[in-house]
Amino acid sequence: MLARQRFFEEIGGKFKIDIAFLPIGAYSPKSFRRHHLSPEDALDAMEIMDARLLIPIHWGTFNLSMEPFSEPPIRLMEYAKKKKMENRIRLLKPGESAEF
């Protein structure tokens, strides 16, 4: 995540972000993380950008990688609970919509 940290800091410095749509799937094997974020990476990125809300994307639709298909949102919410940030995540099921 450190290599990407400057990128997220730059975005957060330029924009006031209400909602960050960040990917949380296709992170295993570790080499996939060159182009994808893990659930933990996504929450850290949201925090670095100082976004008010995270809507995780890019999970639960296609089996593209080696992590268990249902794992990304579970890991995300476990990490969010550890960081006391559960209220800043809006977890939508694939195909679900939301109004704000």
C-alpha positions as CSV (number, residue, x, y, z in Angstrom):
1,M,0.0,0.0,0.0
2,L,2.9,2.4,0.7
3,A,3.7,2.7,-3.0
4,R,0.1,3.8,-3.7
5,Q,-0.2,6.0,-0.6
6,R,1.1,9.1,-2.4
7,F,-1.4,8.6,-5.2
8,F,-4.3,8.5,-2.7
9,E,-2.9,11.4,-0.7
10,E,-2.7,13.4,-3.9
11,I,-6.3,12.6,-4.8
12,G,-7.5,13.4,-1.3
13,G,-5.6,16.7,-1.4
14,K,-7.2,17.8,-4.7
15,F,-10.8,16.7,-4.1
16,K,-13.4,16.6,-1.3
17,I,-14.6,13.0,-1.6
18,D,-18.0,12.1,-0.4
19,I,-18.1,8.6,-1.7
20,A,-15.1,6.5,-2.7
21,F,-15.9,3.5,-5.0
22,L,-13.0,1.2,-4.5
23,P,-12.3,-2.4,-5.6
24,I,-12.0,-5.1,-2.9
25,G,-11.7,-8.3,-5.0
26,A,-9.2,-10.2,-7.2
27,Y,-6.3,-9.7,-4.8
28,S,-5.0,-13.3,-4.6
29,P,-2.4,-14.3,-5.5
30,K,-0.4,-11.3,-4.1
31,S,0.9,-10.5,-7.6
32,F,-2.7,-9.4,-8.5
33,R,-2.4,-6.5,-6.1
34,R,-0.3,-4.7,-8.6
35,H,-3.6,-3.8,-10.3
36,H,-6.1,-4.6,-7.6
37,L,-6.7,-3.6,-3.9
38,S,-7.4,-6.0,-1.1
39,P,-10.3,-5.1,1.2
40,E,-7.8,-3.7,3.7
41,D,-6.0,-1.7,1.0
42,A,-9.4,-0.2,0.0
43,L,-10.3,0.9,3.5
44,D,-6.8,2.4,4.0
45,A,-7.1,4.2,0.7
46,M,-10.5,5.6,1.7
47,E,-9.1,6.8,5.0
48,I,-6.0,8.4,3.3
49,M,-8.2,10.2,0.8
50,D,-10.5,11.3,3.7
51,A,-13.6,10.1,1.9
52,R,-16.7,10.2,4.0
53,L,-18.1,6.8,2.7
54,L,-16.7,3.7,1.0
55,I,-18.8,1.7,-1.5
56,P,-16.7,-1.4,-2.3
57,I,-16.8,-2.6,-5.9
58,H,-15.2,-5.3,-8.1
59,W,-16.2,-8.3,-6.0
60,G,-18.8,-11.1,-6.0
61,T,-19.6,-11.1,-9.7
62,F,-16.9,-13.1,-11.5
63,N,-14.5,-15.6,-10.0
64,L,-11.3,-14.0,-11.3
65,S,-8.7,-14.9,-8.6
66,M,-7.8,-17.4,-5.9
67,E,-9.4,-15.9,-2.8
68,P,-12.7,-17.5,-1.7
69,F,-15.6,-15.9,-3.7
70,S,-17.4,-14.6,-0.6
71,E,-14.3,-13.4,1.3
72,P,-13.8,-9.8,0.2
73,P,-16.7,-8.2,2.0
74,I,-16.1,-10.3,5.1
75,R,-12.5,-9.2,5.3
76,L,-13.5,-5.6,4.7
77,M,-16.1,-5.5,7.5
78,E,-13.7,-7.3,9.9
79,Y,-11.0,-4.7,9.2
80,A,-13.5,-1.9,9.4
81,K,-14.7,-3.1,12.8
82,K,-11.1,-3.2,14.0
83,K,-10.7,0.4,12.9
84,K,-14.2,1.4,14.2
85,M,-15.2,2.5,10.7
86,E,-18.1,0.2,10.0
87,N,-20.5,3.2,9.7
88,R,-18.4,4.6,6.8
89,I,-19.0,1.6,4.6
90,R,-22.1,0.9,2.4
91,L,-21.9,-2.7,1.4
92,L,-24.1,-3.3,-1.6
93,K,-24.7,-6.8,-3.0
94,P,-23.9,-7.2,-6.8
95,G,-26.7,-5.5,-8.7
96,E,-28.1,-3.7,-5.7
97,S,-28.6,0.1,-5.9
98,A,-28.8,2.8,-3.3
99,E,-30.0,6.3,-3.0
100,F,-28.2,9.0,-1.0
